[in-house]
Amino acid sequence: MSTKEPNPRVIAFTVAAAFFMEMLDASIITTALPVIGAAFGTTALGVSASVTVYLVAMAIFVPAAGWCGERYGARRAFAAAVGVFTFASLLCALAPSLWMLIAARFLQGAAAAFMSPVGRFVVLRETPQNRIIEAIATITWPGLIAPVLGPPLGGFIVTHVSWHWIFLINVPLGVIGIWLVLRYIPYRPPTRQSGFDLMGFVLTALALATLVEGLSELGKSQGGWFWPLLLILIGLATGVVAVWHTRRTKDPMLDLRALAVPTYALATVRVGFISRVAINASPFLLPLMFQIGFGMSPAQAGLMVLVYMGGNLLMKSATTPVLRRFGFRRVLITNAALCTVTLIACGLLTPDLPMPLIYAVLLTAGMSRSMNFTTVNTLAFADVSAEQRAGASALATMFQQVAMTLGVAFAAFALGASQMLRASSSLELADFRYVWFAVAALMALATAGALRLDPSAGATITGKRH
């Protein structure tokens, strides 16, 4: 039973804990693929379907999250999503075959699709306007830490315990999470009575699934680009049809009204999207660069990435006072420029540089990444009305997922292109340098876009009107 007086901070931490479990599971499996493959008598590549099916399932069901939260109640929908995710984790650990594992991972991804937008909506609904920055900062940290912590943690678990525990650790966490949701998140009556927009769901799910799968395959391809590009084109074409359907339907599955809010559009589909693509390439590039370009062991590379994660954590306590002191426009422009510089600096790293200097670059890069995510996440909902928040949350989750996939795909594609242009049989440090510069160019584009932000943007949250 929930408390009569909801505590916004406790609610934000409860949602953040669920987000962490969800996002950690998306990345922790990567280093365990060879071990899992051996257990099922196949290769790491053969098990990689368990990674992509998770992303595809998220893409398929994200569009339905906003409707479900409004139709059945956000508290009920969020608790159910955490429960299904926990049950699916147990099924993954007990899977007797590869296909059963893939099926369980699909169920996990479907549950995760509901957790993100519904959880964010709960936080926005229960948090007073003057505490939105702190709340968004709290639920942003899982997206900063989990993708970086996942791979080394997965490697530790499969080395010292068993790959099954990658999934089993979610069971007690999930049970505690369900209790916290039911205990601290208050019940609110459902606000939506309209029927399910089946056509809108099918069109949007197909568009997102083919786009995410196409981008994922494009990053893995070694010249066989026809199928990934075809999937991407199908996704884009279906997306256009989905938008056309949405604009002509009375109660559409996808609520696009928030896109008319300038701050939401800039932070979600323009500057925010471009910056996310650029920044999401970093957790993919760093461990590879340290192993291939610097000759480090996986364990050493993991420790270097932990320095980067330390920058994320270090910045967390500063985000709220910085935004309140300088306002969204100044922070977004300055930090985006700093992100650009740090991405260039990552491309200039060499094994001969003093280790303290390398640490300083990684720490600064992590700090600017943290500030960027918190800033755009908060700005996106600064001016969104209460009745638009559920749909806006689902829409933001969709764009964030595509940006994350596109960031990794862009980095992998650029590495392969650089290697091919050099006519080399293997990657070298120079390939990473060129990719870092390309990623920095994307971030510079986002910096230029931030200049268009109104000086008073988000003033209702920060109090800064110039």
N, C-alpha and C positions, 0 to 999 in steps of 0.2 A: 504494500500500500504506500502511495506517495505522501510526502509531507504536505501540510497545508500551505506553508510558505516556502516556495521553491528557492533554492540557493543557486543563483546563476553560475557561480564559480564551480560548485560541485557538479552541476549539470554539464558544464563545459569540459571538466576533467573526465567525467564519465564517458562522454561522447569521444573525447580525444583518445581514451584508452581503447575503445572499440575501433577507432580509426587505425590506431597503431597495430592492433592485432591483424586487421584486414590488410594494411599496406606491408607489414612485415612478411605476411604469408605470400605476397605477390613476388617478393625478391629473395626470400630465404632459400627457396628451392633451387636457385640457379647453380650454386656451388655443389649441390647434392645430386645433380643429374647423372654424373658418371656412376656414382654408387647405386642410385636407384635403378639405373639401366642395367647394371651388373646383376642386381637382385632379380630382375625380370628377364634376364637373358637377352638383353638388347644393348644398344649403344646410348650415349648421352643424347645424341641427335634424335634417337627414337623416342626418348622420354620428353623431348622438348615440347611435344604437343600438350603436355600437362601445364606448360607455362602459357602457351598461346590460347588454349581453350579457356583459361581463367580470364584473360583479357577480353576475349570474344564474348563470353557469358556476361561480363560486366557491361559491355557495349550493348548487348541485346536488351538487357532488362533495366538499364538506367532510365530510359524514357518513361517507364511505368512507375517509377519511384514516387514522383511528385503526386501523381493521381492517387496512388495507393495510400500515401500518407494523409492526404486530404479526405479520402473516401472512408478509411477505416480508423483514422486517428494516428497521429505521428508516434505517440508513445507505444501503441500496440504494434505498429508496423516496424519500429526500430527494434523493439524487444524480439519480435519474430525473426527479423533479419539476423540478429546476433545469435539466436537459438539455432537457426538453420545453418549458419556458418560454423557454429561449434559442432553440430551433428555431422556436417560434411567433413570437418577436420578429422573426426573420429573414423569416418568411412575411409578417408585417404590413408590413415595409418593402418587400417585393417584390410586394405585392398589386396585381394589374392592374385590379381592380374593387372597388367598395364592398362587394359581397357576399363577396368573397374576404377583404377586410380584416376584416369582421365575423366570418367563420368562423375566421380566425386569432386574433382577439381572444377568441373562445370557448375555443379551445384554450389560450391564455394563462391565462385565468381558471380553467380546469380544473386546470392545473399549479399555479397559485397556491394553489388550494384544498388541495393536498397539502403545499405548502411550509410554511405557517404552523403547523398542528398537529403535523406530524411533526418540524419543526425545533425547536419548543418542547419536545417530548418528549425529543429527543436531548439538549438542554441540561440539562433536569431530571435525566435519567438519568445523565449524566456529571459532574455538579457535586456536590461534597460539600455536606451540609446547611448547614454554616456559611458557605458562599459563595453560597448561592442568591440573596441580595439583589443582590450584584454581577452575577451572571449574568442575572437578570431585568431589571435596569437596563440592561444592555448590549443585550439583544434588544428592549427597549422603545423605544429611541431612534429606530429607523426609523419607527415609527408616529407619533412626535411630529414628526419633521422632514420626512419625505417628502411628506405631504399639503400642507405649507406651502411647501416648496421646489419641488414639481412644477409648479404653474401658471406662476410666473415663469421657471423654467428652460425649460419648453415654449415660452413666448413668445419667449425669447431664441433658441432653436434654430430655430424656424420663421422668425424675422425675419432671422437672419444666415446660416443654412445651408439646411436643407431639412427638411420634416416627416418624411422617411424616417429621419433620424438620431435621432428620438425613440425609435425601435425598434432601430436599428442599434447604439446605444451599449450595448445589453444583450448583444450577441453576445460581445465580448471579456470583459465582466464575467462572463457566464454560464460561459464556458470556464474562466476562472480559478476561478470558484466550484466547478465540478465537481471540478477538481483539488484544491482545498482540502478539499472534503468527503471525497474518497477518500484524501487524504493524512493528515488529522488526526482524522477521526471514526472511532473503532474499530468493527470489525465485532462485532455481537452476534447470536447465533443467534435466529431467529424464535421468538416465545413463544406464538403462536396457531395452532392447527391446525383450528379450526372452519370450517365452510363459510360462504359469503357469504349474508347475510340480504337476499335480493333484495327482499322485500316491505317490510322496514324501510327499505332504501335508497330505494325508490321513494316511499314515504310521506313520509319525512323530506326528500328532495330536492324533492318537489312542494311541501311546506309552506314550505320556505325560499325556493324560487324564486318562488312566487307572493307571499309576504310581502315579499321584497326588491323585486320588480318593482312591487308595489302601492304600497309606501312611496315608491319612486323616482318613480312616476307621480303620486302624490298631491302631492309637492313641486312638480311641474311644472304641475299642472292649474290652470286659471283658471276654476274653477266646474264643470268637467266631472268630477265626483267619483264618478259611478256606477261606472265601470270600475275605478278604483283601489281604491275601497272594497270592491267585489266580490272583487277579487284578495286583499285583506287578509283578508276574511272566509273565503275559501276556504283561505288559508294557515293561519289560526288553527284552522279546523275540521279540516283535514288534520293539523295538528300534534297536536291532541287524539287523533286516531286513531293517529298514529305513537307517541305516548306509551303509549296503551293496548296497542298491538302489542308495544312494547318490554318492558313489564312482564309480558307473557305468553309471551315467547319465551326459550328456553333460552340461546341465544347471539345476542343482538340486535346489529344494526348499531350502534346508539347505546347507549353505556354510561352509564347515569344514576346509577351508584352514588356518584359523587363528590358529587352533590347532597345526600346525607345528611351530608356533612361541613359543619358550621356555617360555618366560615370560607370554604370554597369557595362555598357557596350565597350568602352575604352579598356576597362580592367579585365574583361572576359574574352572578347573576340578580336581586339586589336593589339594594343600595347601588352596587355597581360598575356595574351596567347603567344605572341612572338617571343617575349622574354621567357616564358615557360619552355618553349621549344629549345631555346639556347641553353638555359640553365639545366634542363633535364638531361642534356648530353654529358654533363660533368661526371656524375656517378658512374656512367658507362665508360668514359674515356680514362679516368684517373687510374683505376686498378690495372687496366690493360697497358697504359703507358709506362707505369712503374715496373711492370713485369717484362714487357717486350722491349721498351726503350731504355730502361735503366738496369735491366738484368736482375731485378729483385725477385725474391721468392714470393709465393702467394701470401704467406704470413706477413712478410715485410711490407708488401703492397697494401695489405689490409690495415696495418698500423698507420701507414701514410694517409689512407682514406679516413681513418679515425681522427686525425688532426683536422681534416676538412670538416668532419662532423662536429668537432669541438667548436669550430667557428660558428656553426649553426646554433649550438647551445648557448655560446657566449653572448650572442646577439639578442637572444630571446628577452632578457630582462630590460634591454634598452629600447625595444621597438615602440612600446607605448609612450614613454616620455619623449622620444624623438619625434613621433608623429604629432603629439600634442604641442610640442614646442615649435615645429617648423611647418606643419601642415602637409597634406598629401602631395601637392604639386612639387614643392621643393625637394621633399624626400624622394619621390619617385624619380625625378630627373637626375638628382645627384647620385642616388644609389644605382640607377641604371647605368650611368656613366662609369661608376666605380666597378660595376659588374663587367662592363666591357673591358676595362683596364685589367682586371684580374684574369679574365679569360685569355687576353693577350699574354699576360705574364705566365700563365700556365703553359702556353705554347713556347715560351722562351726558357723553360726549365731544362737543365741538363744534369747528368750525373756528377759533373765536376763542380757544380755550385755548392757553396757551404750549406750544410743541412739546416742551420737556423734560418737562412734566407728562404729555403724551400718551404719550411714550416710556416714562415710568415706569409708567404703567398697563399698557401692552402688555407690558413686560418682566416685571412682577409676574404678569400673567395667564399668560404663558408658563411662568413658574417654577412656579406653582401647578398648571398643567395637567400638567407633567412629573412633579411629585411625586405627583399623584393617580394617574396611570397606573402608575407604578412601584409605588406602595403597593398598589393593588388587584391588580395582576398578580402580585406576590410573595405577598400574603396568600392569594390563591386556591389556591396550591399548597403553602402552609406545612404543612398537615396531611393532604394527600392521600397515600395509600400508594403504593408503587412500582408495584404491579399495577394501580392505577387511573389512573395518570398519562397513558397513551396516550388512553384514552377521555375523561378530564377535559380534556386539551388540545384534542381535536376539539370538545368541547362548548363550551369557552371561546371558541374561534375562531368558532363559530356565533353565540353571543350578542354577541361583539364586532362581527361584521359587521352584524348586525341593528341594533345600537345606533348604529353609524356611519351606516347608511342612514337610520335613524329621526331622528338628530340633524339631518341635512341636510334631510330631508323636513319635519320639524317647523318648522325655521327658514323654509324656503321657503313652507310653508303659512301660517305666522303672518304673514309679510310680505304675502302676497296678501290675507289676511283683513283686515289693518290698512288696506291700500290700499282695499279694497272698502268697508269701514265709513266711510272718509272720502269715498267716492264720487269718488276721484281717478283720473286716467288714468295717473299715474306715481307711482313711489315717492319718498318724501321722507325726510329725516333722522328725522322723528318716528316713522315706521314702524319704523325700526331700533331706536329707543329702546324702544318697546313690546315688541319681540321680545326684546331683551336682558333686559328685566325678566322676561319669561315664562320665558326660559332660566334666569335666576337663581333663579326660584321652583322649578324642577326641581332645581337644585343644592341649594337649601335643604332640599328633601325628602330628598335623599341625606344631607345633614348630619344630619338628625334620625334617619335610619335607622342611621347610624354609631354613635349613642349606645348601641345595643343590643349592640355588639361587646364580648365578654368582655375584661377588662383583660389577661388572660394570653394572648390570641390571638396565635399565631405565635411563642410564646416559644422554641420549639425552634430558630428561626432567629436571633431578635434577642437572646435571653437575658433579655429584660425580662418579668417575670411580674406586674407591678403598675404 
